[in-house]
């Protein structure tokens, strides 16, 4: 397509630019435009450029003209403009091909528009030539002032910094085209901040230009200007402010403002007492103002420590003073900074000092213990009156009053007038390993003068507790268990304290080692395992096994205890699991709790009934006969017609005959039931065995009544310490019995022994 381009000249005269042919050429050439545009011929295709100044306020600004070399001026050709901005920003006169800008353009928003031109024969409606592409560029004008990017600016520089020290760099940005003249070329200048600071014109780097003292002024506001057009007149500018703070350096030493201090101290004051404060001042801040106080000549009586919060010097009593020995002291205190850099040592050559005069005041002093506290050791188990240790106090005054000692609220120790502490009760380390005592000393001539000292008594351990099972073991073994099967892992505990780690040794008793169906293996790690020693167990024949485990500790001397492990035979499931037995025992034990409570209540009622009965028969008349009727509601012998009463004497005689056959006293019977109750467990086989034994005993008894009877047995289960107590059993013998043996059955029967045994003795 051939177009003739008409561009406006700088003087407003339009001229027709020679027509350009859209032909392929071999190299890139540059053709100068008479105005401010130029034409580049790129390899392959020719393209045109138009330049439009940005921010042009003129409406319908004429950009140029497109005209085909085929246009003969008969108005039959129609020009069209296509592409981004066509019709909205740029319009074309369809008849003449003139291009106009109808909006003000901003290069910073968009600097280039690519459009296409097309010429159509209006008579035929067909394109005369192919489309041609051209570019409209928005030329830059200086319409943007410089802007600083990272406002607000703040910088810190050490005080007394040498000239030329870098402070901070500020940077401004100009949105104008940096390739278009000097519109975006900036120069920096300092509007405020001389003579302390300077700025590099092209980089915006701020540096110090003189030394500054923070104690005189600690911050500065500096105003920076950035101007485009290289600072030439007519350029635009922007400003920013920079807050520059001076950080402190330790260029000042602390100084006492008082050259003399007067302090007082009582001779009764204990060591460590604060007797006064002194104060030095430092113009520096923070770490640079931290200071340390000291006493010249290394005083043995006084010392000074620094309060890190207030930076005050606290004068303390390092050694007790005695008015009778010396009543005043003169000391000199120095002060210096704690942190000083090597390059700043010249400011701290000579330390500041002050004089302190300390006046000692006379006091009537309480007794003084020779030590601030006492620590004694005593072995546990020592008898009453054992020596623990000795404390000592004296009267520091000239009259030297005698001293009396006492222990505040202690039942385990006492002290005599010589300060000797002894035990008043046996000590047990397992109950209390330490005792914190307070010993008071009182002057005999002035009881108001009292002082106290802490005494710590450590009870040393002796090996007086044998090891024992660490817990109660609920152990089961399957009936079909194989030899060597592990059924239980056991461990032990020891209440004694051991210097070394506790170590326990596990073995079976000699009897169990020879005859036991189980063996034990010590794991040498304070645990042991119980293994089966044979094949198969019978729940019917031997439902429960008891093995004695000997546990020894590593104490000196070593102690050994015997612990009984109860092993129940379990009818295991197909997988060899004892969990079903454990679950069943747990349910039975929950049910037995109610039965045990009822059994205890019934036993108490029977005992009280027995006591009332004995009270009634203490003094009977010898000639008086007593008749008793026993109605048996569970008797199946005679049926409804058998209503005759039985003489209780016959029943007693039968009971006595049976008792003589068995040859057991009531005491032996209860003890036998006690042992038996410890062996039974909540298993159906145990009940079955118990009933069979009683049935066998009844069948083989020749003294049994010659009629059928229903015998019932009260079974209390595991945990009963004495079996059943019945008033009928007590009536089986006419002789009085003593029940002191109940004391041997454990703490649960002590109340019964006290009630019943004492009553029997009073009757006798």
QUIFENRA-V638561 format. One record per backbone hydrogen bond with DSSP energy under -0.5 kcal/mol. NH is the residue of the N-H (numbers start at 1). CO is the residue of the C=O. If there is no record, write none. Layout:
nh->(NH	NH)
co->(CO	CO)
//
This chain:
nh->(3	3	4	5	5	6	6	7	7	9	12	15	17	17	20	22	23	29	31	32	33	39	40	41	42	42	44	45	47	48	50	52	54	55	56	57	61	61	63	63	64	65	66	67	69	71	72	78	79	80	82	84	86	87	88	89	90	91	93	94	97	99	100	101	102	102	103	109	110	113	115	115	116	117	118	120	121	122	122	125	126	128	129	132	134	135	136	137	137	138	139	139	143	147	149	153	155	157	159	160	161	164	165	167	168	170	173	178	180	181	183	185	186	187	188	189	191	191	192	196	197	198	200	204	206	207	208	209	210	214	216	217	220	222	222	223	224	225	226	227	228	229	230	231	232	235	238	240	242	243	244	244	245	245	246	247	247	251	255	257	261	263	264	265	267	269	272	273	275	275	276	278	280	281	288	289	290	292	294	296	298	303	305	307	308	311	312	313	314	314	315	315	316	316	317	318	318	319	325	326	329	331	333	334	335	336	338	340	344	345	347	348	349	352	354	355	356	357	358	358	359	359	360	361	365	368	370	374	376	378	380	381	382	385	386	388	389	391	394	396	396	400	404	406	408	409	414	416	419	421	422	423	424	425	431	432	435	437	437	439	440	440	441	442	443	443	444	449	450	451	453	454	455	456	457	457	458	458	459	459	460	460	464	468	470	474	475	475	477	479	481	484	485	487	488	490	492	493	505	507	509	513	514	515	516	519	521	523	523	525	528	529	530	531	532	533	536	536	537	539	542	545	547	549	549	550	550	551	551	552	553	561	563	563	565	565	566	567	567	568	568	569	570	572	573	576	582	583	584	585	586	587	588	589	590	591	592	593	594	594	595	596	597	598	599	600	601	602	603	604	605	606	607	608	609	610	611	612	613	614	615	616	617	618	624	631	632	633	635	641	643	646	648	650	651	652	653	654	655	656	657	658	659	660	661	662	663	664	669	670	671	672	673	674	675	676	677	678	679	679	680	683	686	687	688	689	690	691	692	693	694	695	696	697	698	699	700	701	702	704	707	710	711	715	716	719	720	726	730	731	732	733	742	743	744	745	746	749	750	753	754	755	756	757	757	758	758	759	760	761	762	763	764)
co->(1	20	67	3	17	4	65	5	15	13	9	7	5	15	3	1	21	41	39	30	37	31	38	29	40	45	25	43	40	133	135	137	139	105	53	55	58	101	61	99	99	6	97	4	2	68	70	120	94	118	116	114	83	90	85	85	85	100	98	92	93	64	91	61	89	100	89	106	106	136	113	134	82	132	80	78	126	76	120	121	121	119	119	117	115	48	113	50	135	111	52	137	141	173	171	241	243	245	247	212	158	208	162	206	206	204	147	176	177	179	180	182	184	227	201	225	189	223	223	193	193	207	205	200	168	198	165	196	196	212	213	213	244	220	242	192	240	189	238	187	236	182	185	228	229	232	226	224	222	153	220	242	155	243	218	157	245	249	281	279	355	357	275	359	361	266	317	270	273	315	315	313	311	255	285	286	287	336	334	332	295	316	314	312	306	307	307	278	305	312	276	313	303	314	273	301	316	301	322	322	358	356	354	294	352	292	290	338	341	342	344	345	346	335	333	259	331	261	329	356	263	357	327	265	363	394	392	454	456	458	460	427	379	423	383	421	421	419	368	366	394	397	442	440	438	407	422	420	416	389	414	386	412	412	428	428	457	435	455	453	406	438	451	404	446	449	402	446	448	441	439	372	437	374	435	455	376	456	433	457	378	458	462	493	491	472	473	566	568	570	478	532	482	530	530	528	526	468	552	550	548	509	510	511	512	531	529	521	527	527	490	521	488	519	485	517	481	534	479	537	538	567	565	547	563	507	548	549	561	505	559	551	549	561	547	563	564	545	565	475	566	543	477	570	577	573	578	579	580	581	582	583	584	585	586	587	588	589	590	591	591	592	593	594	595	596	597	598	599	600	601	602	603	604	605	606	607	608	609	610	611	612	613	615	621	629	630	631	632	638	641	630	628	647	647	648	649	650	651	652	653	654	655	656	657	658	659	659	665	666	667	668	669	670	671	672	673	674	675	676	676	681	683	683	684	685	686	687	688	689	690	691	692	693	694	695	696	698	700	701	705	634	709	713	714	677	717	724	726	727	729	730	739	740	741	742	743	746	747	749	750	751	752	752	753	753	754	755	756	757	758	759	760)
//
